[in-house]
Amino acid sequence: MASPIEQFQVKPIIPVINFTNSSLFMIGAAAVIVGGLLYATRKKALVPGRAQSVAEILHDFVANTLTDTTGREGMKFFPFVFSLFMFVLTANLLGMIPGFFTVTSQIVVTFALALLVIGTVIIYGFVAHGVHFLHLFTPSGVPGWLLPFITVIEIISFLSRPISLSLRLFANMLAGHIALKVFGGFVVSLGTAGIGIALLSPLPLLMAVGLTALEFLVAALQAYVFTVLTCIYLNDALHPGH
């Protein structure tokens, strides 16, 4: 049985320019998003068809998530947040297709996305508020003697955000795909182990089917969680005062 880790190996396709299977599927995810949205909105009908309805639902879902967290002021970040949501969701779902590469199972990819989010928060925070952005680390109403300790805790908490944001997405996608590979291997092993043992093969097969359904749910849920946390962090850039 092949190693369950083998599916996560980054393999060069064009070594000269360091173009890998991970690069290919990131470009593929972007192409699916752009092509799908262009196709869905090509008619801009007053009474939308199925594809346009899906596009509008995705638009409204992200817009409502953003405004519920940051207020109407946060809509200036809508293109950024919508792009992140669609990329993570599409990459997760493409990774569910057998033989395809799961981009979001690579920590370097999820960490880069997390750094993009935190970098946006820091840059916008200082551009919009100047040094007042640093009030994010000094909560109001805290006694003076306790303020240095709280400030250190707030700074550590802020610096840990890209780590937790990236690890959450990476770990969930990695663990789910490994579990699917292991149970799929059980089905093959039991099926070829003899008639008596082969009768047990439906058990891991049922588990694999159940895990597949769960993994589709996790793929969508992790895109949502990543988006919600992004909105929460962007709210700190918009309203740095506690």
Buried (B, 14 or more C-beta within 10 A) or exposed (E): EEEBEEBBEEEEEEEEEEEBBBBBBBEBBBEBBEEBBEEBBEEEEEEBEEBBEBBEEBBEBBBEBBBEBBEEEBEEBBEBBBEBBBBBBBBBBBBBEEEBBBBBBBBEBBBEBBBBBBEBBBEBBBEEBEEEBBBBBBBEEBEEEEEEEBBEEBEEEBEEBBEEBBBBBBBBBBEBBBBBBBBBBBBBBBBEEEEEEBEBBEEBBEBBEEBBEBBBEBBEEBBBBBBBBBBEBBBBBBBBEE
